[in-house]
């Protein structure tokens, strides 16, 4: 199992919900954190919580829908002169539920792709080359299990695009210690999932961070968080390495 103590992780959407819980989990295991939120004020609470574990934590505010702001954030992180070994692209945006789905506007797609596809891929590309050069890295991109719901077409399509690019890149690092994965948290009661979702945010752990701790050089898994609910971290890693397929696409 991968030891993250003393390493640095970037977590997007860390101010609340599953991102906050992932940050606390990583801090508990000794990982230093760069925490992204839309404003630094939103991050004050989680910064205090993670620092209580004795780790270093740095806030960074950025609007992920603006590629220029994403670029600026990445430059600020480069200026910290530290190695980001772990990326959790957790932040997501669900614009609307369109009952009249045939009237879904173009803007639903544009805004969804900016946050859910373009921003995480910009972040992934930025750090991936450095991870490959160092010979170590973990990237976990958050996907969605939504299927057959045209009412959420912009969100669903943006996550499907993220899945495709993630798996294509995972095929390039498979067999190395740069492991690229997807995670599906399930439908949880977060600001995005809404109050009527069947699962608590806590149910997403340890599944949403299992991709950080696997240590078998296999990229391209999708960790469906409800499958891991109730497991210890060690049990989750063992289950993942034995049972979760490590490439979901076709290389033919």
QUIHUJO-V886814 format. One record per pair of residues at least 24 apart in sequence whose C-alpha atoms are under 6 Angstrom apart, sorted by the first residue. I is the first residue (numbers start at 1). GAP is how many residues later the second one is. D is the distance in whole Angstrom. If there is no record, write none. Layout:
I,GAP,D ; I,GAP,D
This chain:
1,212,5 ; 1,213,6 ; 1,214,5 ; 2,211,5 ; 2,213,6 ; 4,27,5 ; 5,25,4 ; 5,26,5 ; 6,25,5 ; 7,24,5 ; 7,25,6 ; 8,24,5 ; 8,25,6 ; 8,76,5 ; 8,77,6 ; 9,24,5 ; 9,75,6 ; 9,77,4 ; 9,78,6 ; 10,24,5 ; 10,77,5 ; 11,24,5 ; 11,77,5 ; 12,24,5 ; 12,77,5 ; 12,78,5 ; 12,79,5 ; 13,24,5 ; 13,77,6 ; 13,78,4 ; 15,27,6 ; 15,28,5 ; 17,173,6 ; 18,183,6 ; 24,26,6 ; 28,25,6 ; 32,24,5 ; 32,25,6 ; 33,24,5 ; 34,24,5 ; 34,25,6 ; 35,24,5 ; 36,24,5 ; 36,25,6 ; 37,24,5 ; 38,24,5 ; 38,25,6 ; 64,51,5 ; 64,55,6 ; 65,49,5 ; 65,50,5 ; 85,52,5 ; 86,51,6 ; 86,52,5 ; 86,53,6 ; 87,52,5 ; 88,52,5 ; 89,31,6 ; 89,52,5 ; 90,52,5 ; 92,24,6 ; 94,61,6 ; 97,54,5 ; 97,55,5 ; 98,53,5 ; 99,52,6 ; 101,49,6 ; 101,50,5 ; 108,46,5 ; 109,45,4 ; 112,42,6 ; 112,43,6 ; 113,45,5 ; 116,42,6 ; 117,41,6 ; 117,45,5 ; 136,41,5 ; 136,42,5 ; 137,41,4 ; 138,40,6 ; 138,41,5 ; 138,42,6 ; 138,74,6 ; 139,41,5 ; 140,41,5 ; 140,42,5 ; 141,41,5 ; 142,40,6 ; 142,41,5 ; 142,42,6 ; 143,40,6 ; 143,41,5 ; 144,40,5 ; 167,53,5 ; 170,49,5 ; 170,50,5 ; 174,44,5 ; 174,45,5 ; 175,42,5 ; 175,43,6 ; 176,41,5 ; 177,40,5 ; 179,40,5 ; 180,39,5 ; 180,40,6 ; 181,30,6 ; 181,39,5 ; 181,40,5 ; 181,41,6 ; 182,40,4 ; 183,25,6 ; 183,39,5 ; 183,40,5 ; 183,41,6 ; 184,40,5 ; 184,41,6 ; 185,40,5 ; 203,26,6 ; 218,28,6 ; 219,27,6 ; 220,26,5 ; 220,27,5 ; 221,24,6 ; 221,25,4 ; 221,26,6
